[in-house]
Amino acid sequence: MKRAFRDKNTNAPARYAAFLVLPLLVCAIGSSMPALAVKAQTPTPTGGPPPLLVAYPAGWNLLSVTQAGSGIPANIQLYTLTPDGTAYSSVSPSDTRPGVGYWAYFPTDNHVLLVPQTVCLQCGAPFAPITLPADQWVMVGDPVTLPVTVSGADALYVYDPAAAQYRQTTRLNPGEGAFVFSATGGTLTYRYVQ
């Protein structure tokens, strides 16, 4: 069931501010600082959720975006698994898609601005399910600016850049990418963390 979002004052369909220009935000905050999410202080002009600024340390990071083609600095090269899961393909930041995981190498500490999406907490699922092929790794990511739990895979691994190792989990934070695996194939679903 599709739910409409309405302005609480006018009952008109709500519209969220479009971010046409996303500035490159670079901060030198110390390379030993772990990645963390910092919520912006100002809501969008329409009262929607604020953008989310996610810090990534220098080096390799497994990340995701919330809006196609936005948030990642244009000079950063990204990599994701090919559809058959046998190799990596290069992806331009302008060609990114929500729900997909990407490897990114940042030469210095960086911040990525995640643009908020219309969120319906009562709906439970922030993103359409993903069909997982049998016996194959797939790169996925948190498609929204809220934490999500992921189910339907035999394994889900995120990468901890501070420890330079993978960690198994069932939860993704905003801006976090992951590898998922299903031995027999299945359907990966996202749920908001309540």
PyMOL commands that set and color helices and strands:
alter all, ss='L'
color gray80, all
select helices_A, chain A and resi 93-95+121-123
alter helices_A, ss='H'
color red, helices_A
select strands_A, chain A and resi 37-39+52-56+59-63+78-81+88-91+102-106+110-114+130-132+136-141+148-151+155-160+165-168+171-172+177-182+186-192
alter strands_A, ss='S'
color yellow, strands_A
deselect
rebuild
show_as cartoon
